[in-house]
């Protein structure tokens, strides 16, 4: 057995869902969306996490995350939620009135490994507006905004 050369390589692909605190419809605001996206990009650059799909729906977001093996799901969630909370409150200070304790996200989250079902999960993430009965024109604007 050789030491140092057997470093684990790869990642975990997971479907992550975060919900805004009290399910307030905060993602209707373009400033909130932009701040959240910028925060997620910062986390991706700093920690090697890749969010290959993301879809915001009024009060929650679905994403497909590729998490390096050295980082736990819990740490990933902490990075994403923590940085995005700070950036959102900086960009939209009036949200402090709605969230006086400083918690933008609900403490709960959903995480499920993708495995061999990546196409199904991507379809589900992309189809959230239809799932929630939101007009397709809004989704096209969100997709254009994040591309």
C-alpha positions as CSV (number, residue, x, y, z in Angstrom):
1,X,0.0,0.0,0.0
2,X,1.4,3.4,-1.0
3,X,0.7,6.5,1.0
4,X,-0.3,9.8,-0.5
5,X,-0.9,8.5,-4.0
6,X,-4.3,6.9,-3.3
7,X,-6.2,10.1,-2.9
8,X,-9.9,9.8,-3.6
9,X,-11.1,11.5,-6.7
10,X,-14.6,12.1,-7.9
11,X,-17.7,13.8,-6.6
12,X,-21.2,13.2,-5.3
13,X,-24.0,14.4,-7.5
14,X,-27.0,15.4,-5.4
15,X,-30.4,17.1,-5.8
16,X,-30.5,19.9,-3.2
17,X,-33.6,21.9,-2.3
18,X,-33.5,25.0,-0.1
19,X,-36.6,26.9,1.1
20,X,-36.8,30.5,2.2
21,X,-37.6,31.1,5.9
22,X,-41.4,31.1,6.4
23,X,-41.7,30.3,2.7
24,X,-41.8,34.0,1.8
25,X,-41.9,34.5,-2.0
26,X,-38.5,36.3,-2.1
27,X,-37.3,35.0,-5.4
28,X,-39.8,37.2,-7.3
29,X,-37.3,40.0,-6.7
30,X,-34.5,40.2,-9.3
31,X,-32.0,41.7,-6.8
32,X,-32.5,38.7,-4.5
33,X,-32.0,36.3,-7.4
34,X,-28.9,38.1,-8.6
35,X,-27.4,38.2,-5.1
36,X,-28.1,34.5,-4.6
37,X,-26.6,33.6,-7.9
38,X,-23.4,35.6,-7.2
39,X,-23.1,34.0,-3.8
40,X,-23.4,30.5,-5.3
41,X,-20.8,31.3,-7.9
42,X,-18.4,32.5,-5.1
43,X,-18.9,29.2,-3.2
44,X,-18.3,27.2,-6.4
45,X,-15.0,29.0,-7.0
46,X,-13.8,28.8,-3.4
47,X,-14.8,25.2,-2.7
48,X,-14.9,23.3,-6.0
49,X,-18.7,22.7,-5.8
50,X,-20.5,22.8,-9.1
51,X,-24.1,23.7,-9.4
52,X,-24.9,22.4,-12.9
53,X,-28.6,23.0,-12.8
54,X,-30.5,25.6,-10.7
55,X,-34.2,26.6,-10.8
56,X,-35.7,29.2,-8.5
57,X,-39.4,29.1,-7.7
58,X,-41.0,31.9,-5.7
59,X,-40.0,30.6,-2.3
60,X,-37.5,27.8,-2.9
61,X,-34.8,26.5,-5.2
62,X,-33.8,23.2,-6.7
63,X,-30.3,22.5,-7.8
64,X,-28.1,19.7,-9.0
65,X,-24.8,19.9,-7.1
66,X,-21.6,18.1,-7.8
67,X,-19.8,17.9,-4.4
68,X,-16.1,17.0,-4.2
69,X,-15.5,13.9,-2.1
70,X,-13.6,15.9,0.6
71,X,-16.6,18.0,1.4
72,X,-19.7,16.7,3.2
73,X,-23.2,17.5,2.1
74,X,-23.7,19.4,5.4
75,X,-20.7,21.6,4.7
76,X,-21.9,22.2,1.2
77,X,-25.3,23.3,2.5
78,X,-23.6,25.5,5.1
79,X,-21.4,27.2,2.5
80,X,-24.2,27.8,0.1
81,X,-26.8,29.0,2.6
82,X,-24.3,31.1,4.7
83,X,-22.7,33.0,1.9
84,X,-26.0,33.5,0.0
85,X,-27.7,34.8,3.1
86,X,-25.0,37.4,3.7
87,X,-25.0,38.5,0.0
88,X,-28.8,38.7,-0.2
89,X,-29.0,40.9,3.0
90,X,-26.3,43.1,1.6
91,X,-28.1,43.5,-1.8
92,X,-31.6,43.8,-0.4
93,X,-31.3,45.4,3.1
94,X,-35.1,45.7,3.4
95,X,-35.3,42.0,3.8
96,X,-33.9,42.4,7.3
97,X,-37.3,43.6,8.3
98,X,-38.9,40.4,7.2
99,X,-36.0,38.3,8.7
100,X,-35.0,40.2,11.9
101,X,-33.0,37.3,13.2
102,X,-30.8,37.2,10.1
103,X,-31.8,33.8,8.9
104,X,-32.8,34.0,5.2
105,X,-33.1,30.2,4.7
106,X,-35.2,27.7,6.5
107,X,-33.0,25.4,8.6
108,X,-34.3,22.4,6.7
109,X,-33.1,21.2,3.3
110,X,-33.6,18.3,1.0
111,X,-30.7,16.3,-0.4
112,X,-30.9,13.1,-2.4
113,X,-28.1,11.4,-4.3
114,X,-28.7,11.4,-8.1
115,X,-27.0,8.2,-9.0
116,X,-28.0,6.9,-12.4
117,X,-31.1,9.1,-12.5
118,X,-29.4,12.4,-13.5
119,X,-31.6,13.0,-16.6
120,X,-34.8,12.5,-14.5
121,X,-33.6,14.8,-11.8
122,X,-32.5,17.5,-14.4
123,X,-36.0,17.2,-16.0
124,X,-37.6,17.6,-12.6
125,X,-35.5,20.6,-11.7
126,X,-36.2,22.3,-15.1
127,X,-39.9,21.6,-14.8
128,X,-40.6,23.3,-11.5
129,X,-42.6,26.2,-13.0
130,X,-45.0,23.7,-14.6
131,X,-45.1,21.6,-11.4
132,X,-46.1,24.7,-9.4
133,X,-48.4,26.2,-12.0
134,X,-46.2,29.2,-12.8
135,X,-46.4,30.8,-16.3
136,X,-43.8,29.6,-18.7
137,X,-42.8,33.2,-19.7
138,X,-41.4,33.7,-16.2
139,X,-39.3,30.6,-16.4
140,X,-37.9,31.8,-19.8
141,X,-36.9,35.1,-18.1
142,X,-35.2,33.2,-15.2
143,X,-33.4,30.9,-17.5
144,X,-32.1,33.8,-19.6
145,X,-31.1,35.6,-16.5
146,X,-29.0,32.7,-15.2
147,X,-27.4,31.9,-18.5
